[in-house]
Amino acid sequence: MRRENGAGSSERTLPEPEGRVRWINTSEAQLLIEAAEVEPKSAIYLPDFIRLALHTGMRQGEILNLEWARVDFSANLIHLAGINTKSGKRRGIPLSKYPPAEPGALIGERLKGALKP
């Protein structure tokens, strides 16, 4: 990899090391959800937000900016606008991989007050 320095010439730089990759395991996920459920200072919908993040891989900002108009239960998709994604590209998140029999169960009644209309 080369980059230009202030003098107009380029110098060789070492490639950046890859970031650490670690996945949360099932027991850690359960402990996280349980902690959110018993934490008196947490919002009632925090456990649901955690479940949504774990099942979809959505980032915090994507979840916090989610609007009901972007949740399509008939197509089992969450549509994310490019303005709300890290890459700046719109994308669809499938809801069909969820454990609940009905995808809407994950984005339940408690989240209705948390998501934007």
Beta strands, then each sheet from edge to edge (+ up, - down):
strand 1: 2-4
strand 2: 10-12
strand 3: 71-72
strand 4: 77-80
strand 5: 91-94
sheet 1: 1+ 2-
sheet 2: 3+ 4- 5+
end
